[in-house]
Structure formats: structure tokens, C-alpha cells
Amino acid sequence: MDAFAAAVADLEGAAEAEAFSSGMAAIAAVFLALCPGRGHVVAARQLYGNTYSLLAQRLPELGITARFADVDDLAAIERELDDASLLYCETIGNPRLQVADLRALADLARAAGVPLVVDNTFASPVLCRPLELGATLVVHSATKFLAGHHDVLGGVVCGDTALAPVREVARDLGPSMSPFGAWLGLRGLQTLHLRVPRSSDTAHAVAAALARRDDVDAVYYPGLEGDRYHERCVSLLGGRGGGVVGVDVAGGRERARRFQDGLRLVLPAASLGGTHTLVVHAASITHTQLDDDELVAAGISPGYCRLSVGLEDPEDLVADLYQALDSA
């Protein structure tokens, strides 16, 4: 466990790290550690569904409240930071792939005297190292790109002196990563520098191919030149958009279901960041915690599907996606 944590800390440019049994365990430990007693978190609205429900539903029972703002609305975030305990966002938002302006958010957090905590799961330290941009702590669901094989659960928090209270919470509550999970995580890290660029390049090809379809309402991928977040992708991620593609399938929820059912190479599953390409319908799987209004606010349409692109041949993936769209 310590060896895995030290390896991830080194990749993130952190002094140290703490490994957890899951990504949500790591995230929960951060909130509990940095909001002692009663406090409030300012968070980007564009978050993983369970992170959102943790902030909106579970933590208020412990006296920790959350205020949400659009990740691009810096003025709203600045207003909400008054008396906040921390600012929280994702480098690349799950599932709609908004790229956060980490430098600007770090400036706001610094001015308010609060830590910036960044979930770097979708980018991995191969594409972005938030601590170098002003973040205080970085969290990962190690289940995803870090481990990279869809066969282990884990989480990690990286930082410097701010990690101390997180480590105390981990000792008190015991959500430790298993030794075997840590070993699998270390195995995955050995190929991280190969898998992430390959996945990103293939995702770019898949996104470009899907964008040519008339039966696709929209494609979301920051690596595409026409994407709203492309400039930020170049600035923060080195021009690679990561291994996840978002697609609004025309025809809404029912046609999205038929599209997923028609896939042969791509598998329906809620994980991501591994060697095999997966698809998930966000509104019915990863973000069921959000009501209709919250889904709209997060930019998740009824036909939105998230593709986690693996290591297959891009032409094979495009052929499978096209035949599934044709049959839907």
C-alpha cells in the first residue's frame, strides 16, 4: 500500500500520498478531514454522480454543506468561497468532459485562503499535474486509469502538509487499500505512460468519426479543435483530450439504449480507464442520483453516453460504433 502511494505521489509531484480502498473513500476522507465540525464545500456542479450525492445528501447529515457552481462561472465560485472550507473540482468533468481552468480556480482558492482539491482521475498525471498549477491536494479513483485493467478498486490522495489530516481520518476510519489491490495498482502504473497516450489518440479518432454522423446530436471531446474546451485542453493537458468521449445519441434515452445493445466490441459497463472500451448511459447508470433539473444543469442529455476508450484498434471501434448506430 505504501509503495503504491509513494509511486503515485512521485507521478503527481507530491511529497506524499495516502492509498484508499476506493476513489469514493479517498474523496470522503478529504471532505471529512478538511471540514472539521461544521463547514461548507464549494464544488463544481460537473462531478461524478456519487461525489455529487455525497456532498448534496450525505455530508449535510454531519453538518458539512455544499454550494455548487458551474465550473466555468468563476464569478459565482468566487462569491461562494466566502467562509468556505475548500474548493473542489475535477480536471476533466465526469461525464460531460468540461476541462476546468485550474490556474484560475487555484488563484480564487488562494485569495480566499482555502485549499483547492482536484480529482485528476480522467486526466491522470500523464496529461496533467494539478499540484503544479496551484492545487493543494489531488485525488484519484485508482480503479480507473492508474490501475488500468478493470480488475481492482482503489483510491489515492496526494499532497504535502495538507495531507496530514486526511491521513488521520484514514487511520480512524480504516478505508485502507488492500495489499493485493496495491500490487495490482503498481502493475498498472508500469504501463500508464503507454496506455494514456494510446487511449487519448484512439479517443480522438473515435470522436472525430462520431462527429461525422448525422444521427449524433453532439460529440464532446476536448481534443477536437471545435470543442468548447479545446484551448484549455492544449494549455492544461498538452493537447491530448484523454481517453473518454461523450456522445449525445439522437433520439434520446430509448435510442441510446438500442445503440448500446447493438454494440459488439464495446461493452456496457460503468468503469473506465482500462484496456477495453466501455460505454455507459450516464442518466441511468453513473448519474442516477441527479434529478431531471440537476441533469440539465450538469449538461447531461437523455441520450448522453460516455465512452471510455481502451487499447483496441481505432478502425475496429469506429466500425462497431457505426454499425450499432445504424441498427439503433
Solvent accessible surface area in square Angstrom, and as a share of the most:
residue,aa,sasa,rsa
1,M,70,0.31
2,D,107,0.55
3,A,61,0.47
4,F,0,0.00
5,A,6,0.05
6,A,62,0.48
7,A,31,0.24
8,V,0,0.00
9,A,4,0.03
10,D,110,0.57
11,L,63,0.31
12,E,0,0.00
13,G,45,0.43
14,A,15,0.12
15,A,80,0.62
16,E,62,0.28
17,A,7,0.06
18,E,9,0.04
19,A,3,0.02
20,F,0,0.00
21,S,45,0.29
22,S,29,0.19
23,G,6,0.05
24,M,53,0.24
25,A,20,0.16
26,A,0,0.00
27,I,7,0.03
28,A,26,0.20
29,A,3,0.03
30,V,0,0.00
31,F,0,0.00
32,L,52,0.26
33,A,13,0.10
34,L,27,0.14
35,C,2,0.01
36,P,103,0.65
37,G,63,0.61
38,R,204,0.74
39,G,17,0.16
40,H,14,0.06
41,V,0,0.00
42,V,0,0.00
43,A,0,0.00
44,A,3,0.02
45,R,72,0.26
46,Q,12,0.05
47,L,5,0.02
48,Y,65,0.25
49,G,0,0.00
50,N,57,0.29
51,T,0,0.00
52,Y,20,0.08
53,S,10,0.07
54,L,23,0.11
55,L,1,0.00
56,A,40,0.31
57,Q,86,0.38
58,R,143,0.52
59,L,5,0.03
60,P,53,0.33
61,E,132,0.59
62,L,114,0.57
63,G,8,0.08
64,I,5,0.03
65,T,68,0.40
66,A,26,0.20
67,R,94,0.34
68,F,41,0.17
69,A,5,0.04
70,D,47,0.24
71,V,6,0.03
72,D,39,0.20
73,D,61,0.32
74,L,59,0.29
75,A,58,0.45
76,A,14,0.11
77,I,2,0.01
78,E,102,0.46
79,R,166,0.61
80,E,53,0.24
81,L,5,0.03
82,D,98,0.51
83,D,123,0.64
84,A,13,0.10
85,S,28,0.18
86,L,0,0.00
87,L,2,0.01
88,Y,0,0.00
89,C,1,0.01
90,E,9,0.04
91,T,0,0.00
92,I,5,0.02
93,G,2,0.02
94,N,12,0.06
95,P,3,0.02
96,R,36,0.13
97,L,3,0.02
98,Q,9,0.04
99,V,0,0.00
100,A,1,0.00
101,D,37,0.19
102,L,1,0.01
103,R,112,0.41
104,A,24,0.18
105,L,1,0.00
106,A,2,0.02
107,D,79,0.41
108,L,29,0.14
109,A,3,0.02
110,R,149,0.55
111,A,93,0.72
112,A,46,0.36
113,G,67,0.64
114,V,17,0.10
115,P,32,0.20
116,L,2,0.01
117,V,0,0.00
118,V,0,0.00
119,D,13,0.07
120,N,0,0.00
121,T,11,0.06
122,F,13,0.06
123,A,0,0.00
124,S,1,0.00
125,P,11,0.07
126,V,54,0.31
127,L,20,0.10
128,C,5,0.03
129,R,81,0.30
130,P,1,0.00
131,L,31,0.16
132,E,112,0.50
133,L,36,0.18
134,G,28,0.27
135,A,11,0.08
136,T,45,0.26
137,L,0,0.00
138,V,0,0.00
139,V,0,0.00
140,H,2,0.01
141,S,17,0.11
142,A,1,0.00
143,T,15,0.09
144,K,36,0.15
145,F,7,0.03
146,L,2,0.01
147,A,1,0.00
148,G,0,0.00
149,H,61,0.27
150,H,62,0.28
151,D,71,0.37
152,V,18,0.11
153,L,122,0.61
154,G,0,0.00
155,G,0,0.00
156,V,0,0.00
157,V,0,0.00
158,C,0,0.00
159,G,0,0.00
160,D,74,0.38
161,T,123,0.72
162,A,26,0.20
163,L,0,0.00
164,A,51,0.39
165,P,45,0.28
166,V,0,0.00
167,R,61,0.22
168,E,110,0.49
169,V,24,0.14
170,A,6,0.05
171,R,140,0.51
172,D,119,0.62
173,L,118,0.59
174,G,51,0.49
175,P,27,0.17
176,S,59,0.38
177,M,6,0.03
178,S,60,0.39
179,P,111,0.70
180,F,135,0.56
181,G,4,0.04
182,A,2,0.02
183,W,149,0.52
184,L,14,0.07
185,G,0,0.00
186,L,55,0.27
187,R,69,0.25
188,G,0,0.00
189,L,22,0.11
190,Q,129,0.57
191,T,49,0.28
192,L,3,0.02
193,H,111,0.49
194,L,112,0.56
195,R,12,0.05
196,V,3,0.02
197,P,26,0.17
198,R,103,0.38
199,S,4,0.03
200,S,1,0.01
201,D,72,0.37
202,T,3,0.02
203,A,0,0.00
204,H,76,0.34
205,A,41,0.32
206,V,1,0.01
207,A,0,0.00
208,A,29,0.23
209,A,2,0.02
210,L,1,0.01
211,A,60,0.46
212,R,169,0.62
213,R,40,0.14
214,D,150,0.78
215,D,34,0.18
216,V,14,0.08
217,D,103,0.53
218,A,32,0.25
219,V,27,0.15
220,Y,45,0.17
221,Y,1,0.00
222,P,0,0.00
223,G,4,0.04
224,L,30,0.15
225,E,150,0.67
226,G,81,0.77
227,D,27,0.14
228,R,180,0.66
229,Y,12,0.05
230,H,39,0.18
231,E,151,0.68
232,R,64,0.23
233,C,0,0.00
234,V,80,0.46
235,S,62,0.40
236,L,14,0.07
237,L,3,0.02
238,G,70,0.67
239,G,29,0.27
240,R,96,0.35
241,G,3,0.03
242,G,2,0.02
243,G,2,0.02
244,V,4,0.02
245,V,0,0.00
246,G,0,0.00
247,V,1,0.01
248,D,13,0.07
249,V,2,0.01
250,A,22,0.17
251,G,63,0.60
252,G,22,0.21
253,R,116,0.42
254,E,85,0.38
255,R,32,0.12
256,A,0,0.00
257,R,117,0.43
258,R,94,0.34
259,F,1,0.00
260,Q,25,0.11
261,D,99,0.52
262,G,20,0.19
263,L,19,0.09
264,R,192,0.70
265,L,57,0.28
266,V,1,0.01
267,L,88,0.44
268,P,88,0.55
269,A,42,0.32
270,A,49,0.38
271,S,30,0.19
272,L,2,0.01
273,G,1,0.01
274,G,6,0.06
275,T,47,0.28
276,H,58,0.26
277,T,3,0.01
278,L,9,0.05
279,V,1,0.00
280,V,4,0.02
281,H,7,0.03
282,A,0,0.00
283,A,9,0.07
284,S,44,0.28
285,I,94,0.48
286,T,10,0.06
287,H,1,0.00
288,T,80,0.47
289,Q,49,0.22
290,L,14,0.07
291,D,83,0.43
292,D,111,0.58
293,D,115,0.60
294,E,52,0.23
295,L,17,0.08
296,V,116,0.67
297,A,48,0.37
298,A,7,0.05
299,G,30,0.29
300,I,6,0.03
301,S,35,0.23
302,P,85,0.54
303,G,4,0.04
304,Y,0,0.00
305,C,0,0.00
306,R,3,0.01
307,L,1,0.00
308,S,1,0.01
309,V,1,0.01
310,G,0,0.00
311,L,61,0.30
312,E,29,0.13
313,D,67,0.35
314,P,40,0.25
315,E,138,0.62
316,D,78,0.40
317,L,1,0.01
318,V,29,0.16
319,A,62,0.48
320,D,10,0.05
321,L,3,0.01
322,Y,59,0.22
323,Q,42,0.19
324,A,0,0.00
325,L,2,0.01
326,D,102,0.53
327,S,80,0.52
328,A,21,0.16
